[in-house]
Amino acid sequence: MSDAAQTPLNLYNSLTRSLETFEPVHAGEARVYSCGPTVYNYQHIGNMRAYIFADTLGRVLRWKGYELTHVINITDVGHLTSDADAGDDKMEKAAAQSGKDIWEIARHYTDAFWADIDALNITAPAKWSIATDHIEEMIAFAAKIADRHCYELESGLYFDSATVPDYGSLARAVTEDGEGRIGTVDGKRHQSDFAIWRKSPEGEQRQMEWDSPWGKGAPGWHLECSVMSMKYLGEKFDIHTGGIDHREIHHPNEIAQNQAHNCTAHSGANIWMHNNFLIDRSKDIGAGKMSKSSGDFLRLEKLVERGYHSYAYRMLCLQAHYRSELEFTWDNLLAALTRLKRILMGMQNLRARLPEWPEAKPTIGDAKVVQALADFDAAISADLNTPKALTIFEQLLDTKKVDVEEKYGALLKMDKVLGFRLTETIRETLRIRPMGTLLSPADIEERLAERTQARADKDFAKSDEIRDTLVGNRVEVMDGDPLQWDWILETS
């Protein structure tokens, strides 16, 4: 446990719509399940916000001294094009459109997702749980609840949502105006009923299908999370996370399945947590939550191509509370990068005053440092208040007249939560070669040095010539930058 981990950890439970003190099911342990990606396409940066949030939660739980078991699923079957239980399987549709093998598609996009996870310094979970590795267990789960909670239609086996208590309480399924939030699908007893097993249509063969008591087909999307969370974390575990869009349909359906299987009113997880949307305002017209359905979305790779290190996006996410909508603009991303750069420069200056690079000083006794750690702990214990935690980190970094080694050690402790790898990352690490330029970073630095000398010599013609050459290579020169961040990729 951290030196200052004394404040009780309070987390917002979407199920009760209230802050609750974290009390683990198993003493000293924290068991967390996070809804993972459907690997029919690349993940956009809005998707990745969910995993930065889940990573922050895991880091905070470790800071508080808990042994963490984190499971993230990979959905490679069952997720339909409509969350309201209609349309085609997203994986099957992607395979049909591309003409590629569906297993190849799943592998490709899973690997791409894992590359983004690594680039953002998101801690790998204890278990990546692949949906198609658990088909037999899904069939067994469905068979156990079928008699009391399900009915068959021509298209498959459906869960009767009226057979469990308080269905949809997580979503608040009906608004104050009485408008149902879950769309109607023909043939079901209730509009909120959902598929447990989807039969393959007559005369049609899917690339992913299995034999079952209800015919050849594939599991419903919701089934996998109930099965895999219980298998690896138990029938009752601590926390379930996901994007706020899962709060309306996917997670209520998970809860219903859990209640049916376990013969209890308990939801499966004690606490359900959801991060809010990323709102894309990077375009000249229009704005909205980022989605793949539009076909126009930002990947992490695109940010890097434009000269922004992936940690700039991590900083952007941590600057906002996970339950708040987060606006994305290129200016906001640049501001986050600049803030991170200031931190790195401060850490480099601090290291220069140390005889060596310690991981952390074993004991901390300086009153100012102890108070900073306590304040940091209080911030992250208040439902993961990372905006405040970042400010406390920066305030300690700027604090004078404190023990240098204790200060450095405390900052590294805080970084275990923030996740910027401050023992490895330096300012130069964030300088990414702009996509499309033929100049290497060394070339750019050399020409900037020549330009600085030309300006000192008042040879403005040469200075302008060098600048024009750089601009021609898509390198924007930032004169007068006090942080000496002399170039970035043009964003226009």
Disulfide bonds with the S-S distance in Angstrom:
none
